[in-house]
Amino acid sequence: MNRIITILLTCIAVIKVAYSFVDHHETARILGFEMNIWMYRLIWTFISIGFGYSAWKAKQNIKE
């Protein structure tokens, strides 16, 4: 169950980054803070990498 949630959160983060390229705004908000769109994309990219790595490690532990 934990692996499914991690994969779902990874997908959400990737979708947020992809949608930010379609939305064409100069700024975005995270937790009420307005920031440059590139900083927003960078934060969501790190989140997706973190959750993706976590899901990959969980998959590797299942195989062992």
N, C-alpha and C positions, 0 to 999 in steps of 0.2 A: 504494500500500500504506500509506503514511504517513497519508493522509487517512482510510482505513478505520479504522485504529487510533485516530485522533483522534475520529472519530465514535463508535466503540465506547466509548471512555473518557468521552465526553460523556454517552452513554446510561447508563452505570454510575453516574456522579455524580448524574444526575437521578433515577434509581431509588433511590439511597441517601437523597436528600432526601425523596422521596415516601414511602418506607418508614418514615422516622423519624416521620412523622405517624400512621402506623398502629400503630407499635410501642408507643407510650404510656409511654416511659421518661423519667425526669427528667434522666438523664445518659447520655452516650455516650463511647466511647473512640476516639481517633485516635492511632496510634503509641504506644499504651500509656498515654496521658495521658487521664484522666477529665475531662470538661468538661460544662458546661451544654448541654442539647439544642439551644438556640437558637444557641449558638456553633458547635456541630457542623453544624447546618443552614446557617449562614452560610458556613462554610469550604467545604462541599461545593457550595454555590451558586456561590461564586467559582471553584471548580475547574471546574464545568460551564460557566460563562460563558467562562472562559479557553480551554478546549478547544473550545467551540462557536465562539468567535471565530476561533480558529486554523483550524478546518475551513472556516469561511466565507471566510477570506482565501485559503486554498489553492484553494477553488473559484473565486474571483475571478481568481486567477493563471492557472488553467487556461483560462478564457474569453479571456484577453488573448493 
